[in-house]
Structures are given as structure tokens and as C-alpha cells.
Amino acid sequence: MQSSKALTAQLLGMLLIAILAGAIPTVLHGAWRLALLQGLAAALFSRPLKQPAWWIPIHLLFLPAALALLTLELPAWLYLLTALLLSLVFWGTIKGDVPLFLSSPAVTDALHQILQQEHASSLIDLGAGIGSVAVPLARQQPNLQVEAWEYAPIPWLITAWRSRKLSNLRVVRMSLWQCELSHCDVVFAFLSPVVMPRLGEKVRREMHSGSLFVSSSFPLPDWQAETVIALTDPMATRLYCYRVP
């Protein structure tokens, strides 16, 4: 589990800095210097622990950010409220290794063209976030049946509110692993490289022959993409399109 790996990396970073501070106190002097070096050490330890690359900035900034907040002398209830809100937004990140990624309008435009080329009547968005893809596509194509699957409470609530007037968009608050893909023409996902091997097995097992799976940014291992669409958005997104055999 990524939470235990993250805690291990942080503790190892603290242990290393404590040892170095005891050995060379004149060099490692000052709370801010120690916090920055601990963050660097924790980030380095996260690599042999095989944490995803997006954990590196979290480790780098965790202790410096905590130290910065302590200097502000904020009330204790504010920390609790912040932790609660973050857990509701990033509900599945620690357990499912899928952080909240937001797709650009360019992704939606490209998917709109793909759906028209496929003459698709249905779309599933796995890990829909705040509906940045599902909602505009449902609006643009009223005859398209869209399912948006999102597990985190606050993003799910935002998507449900945005889609309240869209009869062709069904918003489901469940894990994407519980979604049945066999009835859909096109499935879209913007998830994490960690889950792509398992997702590839699910796609191969459940999607019907001739249907299309589109992955934003992260390719499926051991799959040959039918097409790769390079977008010109700020993230230089690539859409990997896989035809189910």
C-alpha cells in the first residue's frame, strides 16, 4: 500500500537527517535546512520503495510545508478541516494509487471527434473526477449515453451537480473496478501508470470485440495502440487508442 511506503520514506528521511545532523552539526544547522534536506532524502528513498513519480514532490514539500504552517500559528481545527477536505477530494489516491487528474478541453475535443468517427452510442469515463470530460461530451452529443464513474466524494458530488440537467449522463460513485465494460462502445480513462496493467486485463476481459479503449497520457503495457493522438494542450497530452480484438 502506498500509504505505508510513503510513511516509510518519510521516516527513513528523518532518520538519515538525524544521523547526519548529529555527525556534522555545524553543516546541518537550522530548522529550514533540515526540513528541506529531509524532504530530499524522503524523495530519494521513495524510488527504491517503487512509489510512483508523482510522490516525489509530495515528499519534497511535506516537511517544509508543515514547518511553514507552524509559523503561521493557525487554529488546530483548521488543520482538521483541511485534512478532511483533502481526504474527500483524494479519496482513492492512497488505496487505489489513482490521484485526481483533470483533463484539458483539448482532450474533450479529441474525444468528441473519436466518438463521431466510431459512431459510438455509449461512453464510460473511468475516474471521471469533476466531470471535465463526461459533462461537456454529454452536452455536445445528446444522443450519446455517458457513464461517469468516480469514487472520491467531492469530485463525484461536483460531477453529479454539473450533470443534473443532462438525462444522458449517469454519474456513479463506485470504484472503477466494479464497472462492467461489456455494454460500452468507447471507454476513456485518465488514471495512473500504476494501475494500467490491471486495467489492461479488465479491458481485454470485459470490452466487446471492436470497441475502443482510450487512455490519456499512460499507455497499456503489452498492448499495441491502434493510434496515438498527440495534443497541443499545455500538458502535451497523448491519447492512446486501443482496438479490442
C-alpha positions as CSV (number, residue, x, y, z in Angstrom):
1,M,0.0,0.0,0.0
2,Q,1.3,3.4,-1.0
3,S,0.5,5.0,2.5
4,S,2.8,2.6,4.3
5,K,5.5,3.2,1.6
6,A,5.1,7.0,2.0
7,L,5.4,6.8,5.8
8,T,8.5,4.5,5.5
9,A,10.1,7.0,3.1
10,Q,9.4,9.9,5.4
11,L,10.7,8.0,8.5
12,L,13.9,6.9,6.7
13,G,14.4,10.5,5.6
14,M,14.1,11.8,9.1
15,L,16.4,9.1,10.4
16,L,19.1,9.9,7.9
17,I,19.0,13.6,8.6
18,A,19.0,13.0,12.3
19,I,22.2,10.9,11.9
20,L,23.8,13.4,9.7
21,A,22.8,16.3,12.0
22,G,24.5,14.5,14.9
23,A,27.6,13.8,12.9
24,I,28.1,17.3,11.3
25,P,26.0,19.7,13.4
26,T,27.8,22.8,12.0
27,V,26.7,22.0,8.5
28,L,23.2,20.8,9.1
29,H,22.1,23.8,11.3
30,G,18.7,25.4,11.2
31,A,15.1,24.0,11.0
32,W,14.5,25.1,7.4
33,R,17.7,23.5,6.1
34,L,16.9,20.2,8.0
35,A,13.3,20.2,6.6
36,L,14.5,20.7,3.0
37,L,17.1,18.0,3.3
38,Q,14.7,15.6,4.9
39,G,12.3,16.2,2.0
40,L,15.1,15.4,-0.4
41,A,16.1,12.3,1.4
42,A,12.4,11.1,1.6
43,A,12.0,11.6,-2.1
44,L,15.1,9.6,-2.8
45,F,14.0,6.8,-0.5
46,S,10.7,6.7,-2.4
47,R,12.4,5.4,-5.5
48,P,13.7,2.0,-4.2
49,L,10.3,1.7,-2.5
50,K,8.8,1.8,-6.0
51,Q,6.4,4.7,-5.4
52,P,5.0,6.5,-8.4
53,A,7.0,9.5,-9.6
54,W,4.2,11.9,-8.5
55,W,5.1,11.1,-4.9
56,I,8.5,12.9,-5.3
57,P,7.1,16.5,-5.0
58,I,4.9,15.4,-2.1
59,H,7.9,14.1,-0.2
60,L,10.0,17.1,-1.1
61,L,7.4,19.6,0.2
62,F,5.8,17.7,3.1
63,L,8.0,18.7,6.0
64,P,8.8,22.2,4.7
65,A,5.1,22.8,4.2
66,A,4.4,21.6,7.7
67,L,7.1,23.8,9.1
68,A,5.7,26.8,7.2
69,L,2.2,26.2,8.6
70,L,3.5,26.0,12.1
71,T,5.0,29.5,11.8
72,L,1.5,30.8,10.9
73,E,0.1,29.7,14.3
74,L,-3.2,28.7,12.7
75,P,-6.0,27.2,14.9
76,A,-6.0,23.4,15.3
77,W,-9.5,23.0,13.9
78,L,-8.3,24.4,10.5
79,Y,-5.8,21.5,10.1
80,L,-8.5,19.0,10.8
81,L,-10.9,20.6,8.3
82,T,-8.2,20.7,5.7
83,A,-7.3,17.1,6.2
84,L,-11.0,16.1,6.0
85,L,-11.5,18.1,2.7
86,L,-8.3,16.6,1.2
87,S,-9.4,13.1,2.1
88,L,-12.8,13.7,0.4
89,V,-11.2,15.0,-2.7
90,F,-8.4,12.4,-3.0
91,W,-10.4,9.6,-1.5
92,G,-8.9,6.8,-3.6
93,T,-5.4,8.1,-4.0
94,I,-3.7,6.2,-1.1
95,K,-5.7,3.0,-1.5
96,G,-6.1,2.9,-5.3
97,D,-2.9,4.7,-6.4
98,V,-5.1,6.9,-8.7
99,P,-4.6,10.6,-8.0
100,L,-7.1,13.3,-9.2
101,F,-6.0,14.3,-12.7
102,L,-8.0,16.9,-14.7
103,S,-8.3,16.6,-18.5
104,S,-7.9,19.7,-20.7
105,P,-10.5,20.9,-23.1
106,A,-8.3,19.6,-25.9
107,V,-8.9,16.1,-24.6
108,T,-12.6,16.6,-24.8
109,D,-12.4,17.9,-28.3
110,A,-10.3,15.0,-29.4
111,L,-12.7,12.5,-27.8
112,H,-15.7,14.3,-29.4
113,Q,-14.1,13.6,-32.9
114,I,-13.2,10.0,-31.9
115,L,-16.8,9.3,-30.8
116,Q,-18.2,10.6,-34.1
117,Q,-15.7,8.6,-36.1
118,E,-16.6,5.5,-34.2
119,H,-20.4,6.2,-34.5
120,A,-20.4,5.4,-30.8
121,S,-23.7,5.4,-28.9
122,S,-22.1,5.0,-25.4
123,L,-19.1,6.1,-23.4
124,I,-17.7,5.3,-20.0
125,D,-15.4,7.7,-18.2
126,L,-13.4,5.7,-15.6
127,G,-12.3,8.0,-12.8
128,A,-14.3,11.0,-14.1
129,G,-13.1,13.5,-11.5
130,I,-15.2,16.6,-11.6
131,G,-16.7,15.7,-15.0
132,S,-14.2,17.7,-17.1
133,V,-14.7,15.1,-19.9
134,A,-18.0,13.4,-19.3
135,V,-20.1,16.6,-18.8
136,P,-19.1,18.5,-22.0
137,L,-19.4,15.4,-24.1
138,A,-22.8,14.6,-22.8
139,R,-23.8,18.2,-23.6
140,Q,-22.3,18.1,-27.1
141,Q,-23.8,14.8,-28.0
142,P,-27.3,14.4,-26.5
143,N,-27.8,11.0,-28.2
144,L,-24.7,9.6,-26.5
145,Q,-25.2,7.6,-23.3
146,V,-22.4,8.6,-20.9
147,E,-21.4,6.9,-17.6
148,A,-19.1,8.8,-15.3
149,W,-17.5,6.6,-12.5
150,E,-15.9,8.5,-9.6
151,Y,-15.1,7.2,-6.1
152,A,-14.0,10.3,-4.3
153,P,-17.0,12.0,-2.6
154,I,-16.3,15.7,-3.5
155,P,-15.4,15.2,-7.2
156,W,-18.4,12.8,-7.5
157,L,-20.7,15.4,-6.0
158,I,-19.4,18.2,-8.3
159,T,-20.0,15.9,-11.3
160,A,-23.4,15.0,-10.1
161,W,-24.3,18.7,-9.7
162,R,-22.9,19.6,-13.1
163,S,-24.9,16.9,-14.8
164,R,-28.2,17.4,-13.0
165,K,-29.9,18.6,-16.2
166,L,-28.3,16.0,-18.5
167,S,-30.6,13.0,-18.9
168,N,-28.0,11.1,-21.0
169,L,-25.3,11.3,-18.2
170,R,-25.3,8.8,-15.4
171,V,-22.9,9.5,-12.5
172,V,-21.8,6.6,-10.4
173,R,-20.0,6.8,-7.1
174,M,-18.2,3.5,-7.1
175,S,-14.8,2.1,-7.7
176,L,-13.9,1.8,-11.4
177,W,-13.0,-1.8,-10.8
178,Q,-16.7,-2.5,-10.2
179,C,-17.7,-1.0,-13.6
180,E,-18.8,-3.5,-16.2
181,L,-17.4,-2.5,-19.6
182,S,-19.1,-5.1,-21.9
183,H,-22.0,-2.9,-22.9
184,C,-20.0,0.2,-24.0
185,D,-18.6,1.3,-27.4
186,V,-15.8,3.6,-26.1
187,V,-14.1,3.6,-22.7
188,F,-12.0,6.6,-21.6
189,A,-9.6,6.7,-18.6
190,F,-7.0,9.2,-17.3
191,L,-5.6,7.3,-14.3
192,S,-2.1,6.4,-13.3
193,P,0.7,4.2,-14.7
194,V,0.5,2.0,-11.6
195,V,-3.0,0.7,-12.4
196,M,-2.5,0.3,-16.2
197,P,-1.5,-3.4,-16.2
198,R,-4.6,-4.3,-14.1
199,L,-6.8,-2.1,-16.2
200,G,-5.5,-3.7,-19.4
201,E,-6.6,-7.1,-18.1
202,K,-10.0,-5.7,-17.3
203,V,-10.4,-4.1,-20.8
204,R,-9.3,-7.4,-22.5
205,R,-11.7,-9.4,-20.4
206,E,-14.8,-7.2,-20.5
207,M,-14.9,-5.0,-23.5
208,H,-16.6,-6.4,-26.6
209,S,-14.7,-7.1,-29.8
210,G,-14.3,-4.0,-32.0
211,S,-14.8,-1.5,-29.1
212,L,-12.3,1.2,-28.4
213,F,-10.4,2.0,-25.2
214,V,-8.7,5.4,-25.0
215,S,-6.1,6.2,-22.3
216,S,-4.9,9.7,-21.6
217,S,-1.2,10.0,-21.1
218,F,-0.5,6.5,-19.9
219,P,-0.2,3.5,-22.3
220,L,-1.3,0.0,-21.6
221,P,1.7,-2.3,-21.2
222,D,1.9,-5.2,-23.7
223,W,-0.7,-3.6,-25.9
224,Q,-0.2,-2.2,-29.4
225,A,-2.1,1.1,-29.8
226,E,-4.1,1.5,-33.0
227,T,-3.4,5.2,-33.0
228,V,-1.6,7.7,-30.7
229,I,-3.0,11.2,-30.8
230,A,-0.6,14.0,-29.8
231,L,-2.5,17.1,-28.5
232,T,-1.2,20.6,-28.3
233,D,-2.5,21.4,-24.8
234,P,-0.2,22.7,-22.0
235,M,0.5,19.1,-20.8
236,A,1.3,17.8,-24.3
237,T,-1.2,15.1,-23.7
238,R,-1.1,11.9,-25.8
239,L,-4.2,9.8,-26.3
240,Y,-3.5,6.1,-26.7
241,C,-6.3,4.4,-28.6
242,Y,-6.6,0.6,-28.4
243,R,-8.9,-1.5,-30.5
244,V,-10.2,-4.5,-28.6
245,P,-9.6,-7.7,-30.7
